[in-house]
Structure formats: structure tokens, C-alpha cells
Amino acid sequence: MRGSLKTVAALSVLAMAVATACSSNSSTSSTPPAGSGSSSSTAATGFSACMVTDTGGLDDKSFNQSSWEGFQAANHQDSSISIKNLPSQSTADYAKNISTFIGEHCGIIVTVGFLMAQATETAAKANPNQKFAIVDCSYASQCLAKPVLPNIDQLTYNTVQDAFLGGYLAAALTKTGIVATYGGEQFGTVTIYEDGFADGIQYYNTHNHKNVKLLGWDPKTQKGTFAGNFTDLGKGAQIGNTFISEGADIIFPVAGGVGLGTAKAVQTADAGGKHVNMMWVDTDGCVSAAAYCKYFITSVEKGVTTSVTGAILSAAHGTFKGGAYVGTLANGGAVLGPFHQFKVPTAVVNQLNSLKAQIESGKIVPPTKSPV
């Protein structure tokens, strides 16, 4: 899915759009200036873990920030692991930053996002003894080109699982009997969420003798509503208003920054007396878009922090094998986020917990036509 490279480019723009205090030239306060190659760990020797950010900066409230939190967690668990990062101002910086870290003999280099696939592959082929991990990119999704390289750990996320829970929750909470979802562009990383969301709604209908209707996506035909990009807030508002006019009272945008436009539409509808809510995607919406937290029932998230921590620890402790890590509900790589300000009935919470356990055990296998 080489077209997916365009997706992450758009998502990188999203990262800047939703950041509240973003600075692509700086790192977190625990780390010296990223370009210095210095580490937040005090260990003079030991294992060095190095991160090349996407263009949104460390404080992007998205994948860069979540990945860096994974680095910090690894350092917290093993203080002999020193951590570094280099920011990318543009896509042209990817190969340069990777090369810098190769020269510094990093134990593992983690690159963040689809757009870094080519630079990561090129470096991995030229340096077969250098360990890499790449966030949200795999051979299965055709983000990486075959042959499979054993020195790249592909960090991917089976979000059909947590999206299934999100769909069930939406169906359980709707007052109008109509919910909606839409995507930024039609890529597998988008439609896997929509497949899960749709199946969760259908499961609710079947087991509760209801007929909740889903707007915006048909899992059978794989056709639905798409904004055409991940950055146009006006388009998000337009799509949101259309769904609201058609009776939807819960909307799940899988569209990056476009979803902020939908959040504004939901806010406007609420001010006008219509009770409408949302779910956020990829990260915790109450962090990514805190101004709209009161409208977010939950977030359907990727467990980026958990997966990055695991990749670093495996490399540091001699268990690195490369290949594909798949984030699931069971291993914390797919997460239905906290409810924050939203009060979900206890009976529904109990049902979600039961469904989660059945998905983890394999008793329920949410279907999807999208590769992980």
C-alpha cells in the first residue's frame, strides 16, 4: 500500500494541527536539545535508543509524543538505556537523521510513521547489523517492500478489535438509533477502524434485538464517506453537519485533523440544543483535542507507547528478532480509551469488559478486509 505514504504525510500535518504547544525544534524538558545527540539518561555507557521524529515535533499530541513516551518508559524500566531523539523539519531530514544515529552506534533506531518507510528500508539494507523499529508500518500493509528485512521491527496495530468495542458502545448509547463514521482517505489503516466499528454495531443489534443504523461506511461493499484528505477542517464540519442532519447523534471520524472540524460541528449542534457526541481516533482525544473533551465518549487508540517500549527493551536485552509486532487488546497495543467526562452506564461497561475478554481469548474475532 504505497499510497499509504501519502496518509502519514497528511497525518503529520494533523499532528501540527492538533498540537497545543508544538515546537519541532525542541524535545521534552527531560532531554537536551535533540540535535545535540545528547541523552536524557545519565548512563555514560550502555545501550542507546534513538528516535527520528516525523515532522510534527515531539509535542504533537500524536505518534511522535506517544513514541517518545515509550522511550521514557524504557529508560524508567532500565536506567542503563540512554535515549535520544532527532527532529525532522521535513521529509528530507529522515535519511539524514537516520544516518546520524547510525554514526552514533545506536542500539536501536526507531522511526515514526509510514512516510519513513523508504528511508528506513534503505538504511536497514545498507546496515544489516543495525536494529530498527518503525511505527505503524508493515510488509503486510505494503508500507514496506519485500523482501522482509530481519533487522526491522514492524510496529502495527489490530485496531479492528478496539473499534469493535467502540461500535458496540456507540450502539448502546445512541438515543436516535443512528451513528456515523467516515474516513480521511480510503487506506487500510483507516478502513480497519471502520470495519471494526461497523461490526461492533452489528453485534450489538444481533444480541440486543435492536436496529441501530450506521451512516458513512458499508463493510460489505467497502464503500463509504471520505474527506479526501486528513487536514481540511471545513470538510470535517460539512460531513459532520450532514450526518447530524440525518439523525446521527454519535460520530466516529477516522480522519486525523479533519475530525476537528466535526468536533466543531458537534459543539455547534450542542449549543443549538441537539445532543451529539463523538469518538476520537489513534490517540486520547482529551489530550489531542482537549477543547472538545466534553463531547468525546472515548477514543479508539493505538498503543504506540507500549509497542515502542517493548521494541527498545527487546533490543537492549538481546531478544530482538525483527518481524511484525501486532498490537492487540491483549497486549495493550489496541486500546479503548478512558471515558473521561462521559458517564457510561455500569451495565454497558460490564458488557464491554466481557466483550474485551472474549476478543482477547479468540472467542470473538472481529472481521476486517484491511491488512494489519
C-alpha positions in Angstrom: 0.0 0.0 0.0 2.5 2.6 -1.2 -0.4 5.1 -1.3 -0.3 4.8 2.5 2.8 7.0 2.4 0.5 9.9 1.5 -1.6 9.1 4.5 1.2 9.6 7.0 2.2 12.8 5.3 -1.3 14.1 5.9 -1.3 12.7 9.4 2.0 14.6 10.1 0.2 17.8 9.2 -2.6 16.7 11.6 -0.1 16.4 14.3 0.8 20.0 13.9 -2.8 21.0 13.6 -3.8 19.4 16.9 -0.7 20.3 18.9 -1.3 22.9 21.6 2.3 23.7 22.4 4.2 22.2 19.5 7.8 23.0 18.7 9.5 20.8 16.2 12.9 22.2 17.2 12.7 21.1 20.8 12.3 17.9 22.9 10.8 17.3 26.2 12.2 19.0 29.3 14.0 15.8 30.3 16.1 15.8 27.2 18.8 18.3 26.0 18.3 19.8 22.5 17.6 16.9 20.2 20.1 17.9 17.6 22.9 17.6 20.0 22.6 13.9 20.1 22.6 14.1 23.9 20.6 11.7 26.1 18.1 12.1 28.9 19.7 9.2 30.6 22.7 9.8 32.9 24.3 6.5 31.9 27.7 7.1 30.4 27.8 3.7 28.9 25.3 1.0 28.0 22.5 0.7 25.4 21.5 3.7 23.4 17.9 4.0 21.9 17.4 6.7 19.3 14.2 8.2 17.7 13.8 10.0 14.5 10.6 12.1 14.7 8.1 12.7 12.0 7.6 16.4 11.1 5.1 17.2 13.8 7.6 17.6 16.6 7.9 15.8 19.9 4.8 17.6 21.4 2.5 16.7 18.5 -0.1 15.1 20.8 0.1 12.2 18.4 2.5 9.5 17.3 5.8 11.4 17.9 4.8 12.2 21.5 3.4 8.7 22.1 6.6 7.1 20.8 8.8 9.4 22.9 6.8 8.4 26.0 7.7 4.8 25.0 11.4 5.8 25.1 11.0 7.4 28.5 9.2 4.3 29.8 12.0 2.1 28.6 14.6 4.3 30.3 12.5 4.3 33.5 12.4 0.5 33.5 16.1 0.2 32.7 18.2 3.2 33.6 21.2 1.8 31.6 19.3 2.6 28.4 20.1 6.1 27.2 17.5 7.8 25.0 18.0 10.4 22.2 15.8 12.0 19.5 16.3 14.0 16.4 13.5 16.1 14.9 12.6 16.2 11.3 11.7 19.5 9.8 10.8 18.0 6.5 10.8 14.6 4.8 14.3 15.4 3.5 15.6 15.1 7.1 14.6 11.4 7.5 17.6 9.8 5.8 20.0 12.4 7.3 18.8 11.8 10.8 18.9 8.1 10.5 22.5 8.3 9.1 23.5 10.5 12.1 22.2 7.9 14.5 23.9 5.1 12.6 27.1 7.0 13.0 26.5 7.3 16.8 26.2 3.5 17.0 22.6 3.5 18.5 21.5 0.1 19.7 18.1 0.6 18.0 16.8 3.4 15.8 13.0 4.0 15.9 11.4 5.8 13.0 7.9 7.2 13.4 5.3 6.6 10.7 4.7 5.4 7.2 6.5 8.2 5.5 9.8 7.0 6.8 9.5 3.5 5.2 11.8 4.1 2.3 14.5 5.8 4.3 14.3 3.1 7.0 14.4 0.3 4.4 17.4 1.8 2.6 19.3 2.3 5.8 18.4 -1.2 7.1 19.6 -2.8 3.8 22.9 -0.9 3.9 23.4 -1.7 7.6 22.2 -5.2 8.3 23.6 -5.2 11.8 21.8 -2.1 12.9 18.4 -2.7 14.6 15.4 -0.6 13.6 11.8 -0.3 14.5 9.2 1.6 12.6 5.8 2.8 14.0 2.6 2.0 12.1 4.1 0.3 9.1 4.4 -3.3 7.9 5.2 -5.5 5.0 1.6 -6.9 5.3 0.1 -3.5 4.5 2.7 -3.0 1.8 4.1 0.1 3.6 7.5 -1.8 3.5 8.6 -3.5 0.3 9.7 -7.1 0.3 12.0 -8.9 0.9 11.4 -8.8 4.6 14.4 -7.4 6.5 15.2 -9.2 9.8 16.6 -6.0 11.3 13.3 -4.0 11.2 10.7 -4.5 13.9 7.4 -3.5 12.3 5.0 -2.0 14.9 1.4 -2.4 13.8 -2.0 -2.3 15.5 -5.0 -4.5 15.1 -7.5 -1.7 15.6 -10.4 -3.7 14.4 -10.5 -5.0 17.9 -10.9 -1.8 19.9 -13.0 -0.3 17.1 -15.4 -3.2 17.6 -15.8 -2.2 21.2 -16.2 1.4 20.1 -19.0 0.4 17.7 -20.8 -1.6 20.4 -20.5 1.3 22.8 -21.9 3.7 20.2 -24.8 1.4 19.5 -25.5 1.1 23.2 -25.5 4.8 23.9 -27.3 6.3 20.8 -30.6 7.9 21.5 -31.6 8.4 17.9 -30.7 4.9 16.8 -28.3 6.4 14.2 -24.5 6.6 14.4 -21.9 7.5 11.8 -18.3 7.1 10.8 -16.1 8.4 7.9 -12.5 8.4 6.8 -9.9 10.8 5.7 -8.9 8.7 2.7 -9.6 5.1 1.8 -6.5 3.3 3.1 -6.3 0.1 5.1 -5.2 1.9 8.2 -8.5 3.8 8.0 -10.9 1.2 6.9 -9.8 -1.3 9.5 -11.2 1.0 12.1 -14.5 1.4 10.2 -14.8 -2.4 9.7 -14.5 -2.9 13.5 -16.8 -0.1 14.3 -19.5 -1.5 11.9 -19.1 -5.0 13.2 -19.5 -3.8 16.8 -22.7 -2.1 15.9 -24.0 -5.2 14.2 -23.0 -7.4 17.2 -25.0 -5.1 19.5 -28.0 -5.2 17.2 -27.9 -9.0 17.0 -27.5 -9.6 20.7 -29.9 -6.9 21.9 -32.6 -7.2 19.2 -32.0 -3.6 18.1 -31.6 -1.9 14.7 -29.0 0.8 15.2 -28.2 2.3 11.8 -24.7 3.2 10.6 -24.0 6.0 8.2 -20.8 6.6 6.3 -19.5 3.0 5.8 -20.6 -0.3 4.4 -18.2 -3.1 5.4 -19.7 -5.5 2.8 -19.1 -3.2 -0.2 -16.1 -1.4 1.4 -17.7 1.9 0.3 -18.4 5.0 2.4 -17.8 8.6 3.1 -14.3 10.0 2.8 -13.0 13.6 3.2 -10.3 13.1 0.6 -7.5 14.3 3.0 -6.6 14.5 6.6 -6.3 18.2 7.1 -9.4 20.0 5.9 -11.4 21.1 9.0 -14.1 22.6 6.8 -14.7 19.3 5.2 -15.0 17.7 8.6 -17.6 20.2 9.6 -19.5 19.7 6.4 -19.5 15.9 6.8 -20.4 16.2 10.5 -23.3 18.5 9.8 -24.6 16.2 7.1 -24.6 13.3 9.5 -26.2 15.3 12.2 -29.0 16.4 9.8 -29.6 12.8 9.0 -30.1 12.0 12.7 -26.7 10.7 13.8 -26.0 11.5 17.5 -22.6 9.8 17.7 -19.9 10.3 15.1 -16.5 8.5 14.8 -14.2 10.3 12.4 -11.1 8.3 11.2 -9.7 11.3 9.6 -6.9 12.9 11.6 -7.3 16.7 11.7 -10.5 16.6 9.6 -12.1 15.3 12.8 -11.5 18.6 14.5 -14.0 20.1 12.0 -16.5 17.5 13.0 -15.8 18.3 16.7 -16.7 21.9 15.9 -19.9 20.9 14.2 -20.8 18.8 17.2 -20.1 21.7 19.5 -22.3 24.0 17.4 -25.1 21.4 17.4 -24.9 21.1 21.1 -25.2 24.9 21.5 -28.2 24.7 19.3 -29.9 22.1 21.6 -29.0 18.9 19.7 -27.4 16.2 21.8 -24.5 14.9 19.7 -21.2 13.2 20.8 -18.1 11.8 19.2 -15.3 9.2 19.5 -11.7 10.2 18.7 -9.1 8.0 16.9 -5.5 6.9 17.3 -4.7 8.9 20.5 -6.7 10.0 23.5 -8.9 12.8 22.2 -9.0 14.6 25.6 -5.3 15.1 25.2 -5.1 15.6 21.4 -8.1 17.9 21.2 -8.7 18.9 24.8 -11.1 21.7 24.0 -13.6 19.2 22.8 -13.2 16.6 25.6 -16.7 17.0 26.9 -18.0 15.6 23.6 -15.7 12.6 23.4 -17.3 9.4 24.7 -14.0 7.6 24.4 -11.1 7.2 22.0 -10.2 4.2 19.8 -6.4 4.2 20.2 -3.2 2.6 19.0 -0.9 1.5 21.8 2.1 3.2 20.4 3.8 3.8 23.7 3.6 0.2 24.8 4.9 -1.1 21.5 7.9 1.3 21.3 8.9 0.4 24.9 8.8 -3.3 24.1 10.9 -2.8 20.9 13.6 -0.9 22.9 13.7 -3.4 25.7 13.9 -6.3 23.4 16.9 -4.8 21.6 18.6 -3.8 24.8 18.1 -7.2 26.4 19.1 -9.3 23.5 15.7 -10.7 22.5 15.2 -8.5 19.4 14.0 -10.6 16.4 12.6 -8.1 13.9 9.5 -9.1 12.1 6.0 -7.9 13.0 4.6 -6.8 16.3 0.8 -6.6 16.2 -0.8 -4.5 18.9 -4.0 -6.1 20.3 -6.3 -5.6 23.2 -4.5 -8.4 25.0 -1.0 -6.9 24.7 -2.0 -3.2 25.1 -1.3 -2.3 21.5 -5.0 -1.6 20.8 -6.9 0.4 23.4 -10.4 1.6 24.0 -9.5 4.8 25.9 -10.9 6.3 29.1 -14.3 7.8 29.3 -13.1 11.0 31.0 -16.1 13.3 31.4 -18.6 10.9 29.9 -20.7 8.7 32.2 -21.2 5.3 30.7 -23.8 3.1 32.5 -22.3 0.3 34.6 -24.2 -2.3 32.7 -22.6 -1.2 29.4 -19.2 -1.1 31.0 -19.6 -4.6 32.1 -20.7 -5.7 28.6 -17.6 -4.1 27.2 -15.4 -5.8 29.6 -17.0 -9.2 28.7 -16.6 -8.5 25.0 -12.9 -7.4 25.5 -12.2 -10.7 27.3 -13.9 -12.7 24.5 -11.9 -10.9 21.8 -8.7 -11.5 23.8 -9.4 -15.2 24.1 -10.3 -15.5 20.4 -13.9 -16.4 21.1 -14.9 -13.3 19.1 -12.9 -12.4 16.0 -14.0 -9.1 14.6 -13.7 -9.3 10.8 -11.9 -6.9 8.5 -10.8 -6.7 4.9 -7.9 -4.4 5.7 -4.4 -5.8 6.4 -2.9 -5.0 9.8 
